[in-house]
Amino acid sequence: MFAIIKTGGKQYRVAPGDQIVVERIPGDIGAQISLSEVLAIGGNGAPMLGTPLVSGAAVTARIVQQPRGSKVIVFKKKRRKNYRRKRGHRQELTVLNIQAINTGMAAGSESTPPPSVEEPPAEPSPAENPA
C-alpha cells in the first residue's frame, strides 16, 4: 500500500517503512505526527483518489531528525558595474519515518471506494443517421 501526500508545497509517494526528507515540520525528535493532506492511496485494489484530498485519510510518521541541508551559495553579479552580492542559504529539514497509512474507512470494510454510476452510451438519433 502506498499514499501520495503533500507537505511543504511538494508531493511525496510514501509507503510504510519509508524514510523521507521534507521541509521543516515543528516537533521533537521521536514524536509521532499525522500528515492529513493525502492526495491518493493505492496498492490494494482500486486506487482512492482525492478531490483534492482523500476524506478521512492520514499518514502517521515519526520524526527521526531535524537537520539542516547543505549550504547553497547565491551569487549575483552585474558585469562592469562593480555589483556583487554573495548570500548563503541552508534549508531547515525534517527526516520522517512512515509508520502507517490510515484510509479513514471502517476496519471491517474494504479499502475500495464505492462503485461509480456509469451512464449508458448515447445512441444516435434516426435523423443523424442517413442510412
N, C-alpha and C positions, 0 to 999 in steps of 0.2 A: 504494500500500500504506500502511496506517496501523496503529497499535497503540494500545491503551489501557494506560497504565502507572499505577502507584501509587507516589507518593513524598510524604513529609511528611504522610501521612494524607489526601491528596487524590488524585483521579484526573484524568489528562490524556489527551486524544486527540492523538497526535503522528504526524507523517509526516516522512520525510527532508527536510531543509532548513528545517524549522520552528524557531522560536526561542521558548522558553517561559521563564517566570519561576516558580521553585519556591522552597520554603523552603530555607535554607542546607544545602548539601552540602559537606562538607570536601574541599578540593583547591585546587591552584594554578590561576591563570588560564592557559588554554591546554591544560590536562591533559585527557586522554581518560578518561571514566568509562563504566561499564556499569551500566545500570539493569535488574536481573533480575526485578523484580516486574511481569511483563507479564500483564495480565488477559485480553486478547483481541487477535487480529490479524485484519485484514480487508482487503478491497480487491482481492485476487487470488483469484477463485473463491469457494469456500465459506469462511466465517469460521472461525477456530480459536478456540474459547472454552476458557478455563481453568477448572479446578475445584479450587481458586480461581485457580491460576496456570497458564499455558501452560508445560509442562515443556520445558526447554532453550532457551526463547526469551529474548532480551535486546535491549535498545536501547542503541546506542552513541551517546554525546553528548560534546561538547566544552564545557568551561567558558569562557564569554565574559567574565563579570563576577561580582563578589561584592559587590553594593551593599547598602545598607540602604534600607528602604522609607520612605515619608513618615511623619511623626510623627502618632500618634493620641493625642488627649487623653482621659484617663479622669477624669471629674469626678464625685465622689459628694457628695451634699448631703442633709441631713435638715432640713427647714424648721423654724424656730422652736427648734432645738436647738443652734445655733451649731456645727454639724458640717459641715465642708467639707474634702475631700481632693482634691488635684489631682495626677495622675500622668501621665507621658507614656510612650509605647512606640514603638520603631522596630524593625520586624521585619527580621531578617537574611535576605537573599535570595540566590539564585544564578540567573544567566541562562545557559540551556543552549541550544546549537545542536545539533539532532538530526542525526547523521551517517548512521546506518544502522539497519535493523531486521533482526535475525537471528532466523529462525524456529526454529532448533535442529534442523532436518531436514537430511539429507544434500544436498549441492549438486546431485546428479543427479536426485533425486526431486522430485516436485511438492510444493508447499506446501499440499496439501489433507489434511485429517485422514482416517484410514481410514473406510470406509463403516460405518455403524451397522447392526446387525441389527434388522430390523423384524418385529414379531410380527403374524401374520395376525389379522384381526378375529374376535372370538369370535362363533360362530353361536349363536342362541338354541336352547335345547333344546325338543323337541316338547311337554313338559309346560307350558312357559311360554307357548306359542303356542296359544290356544284356537280355532284356525281349523278 
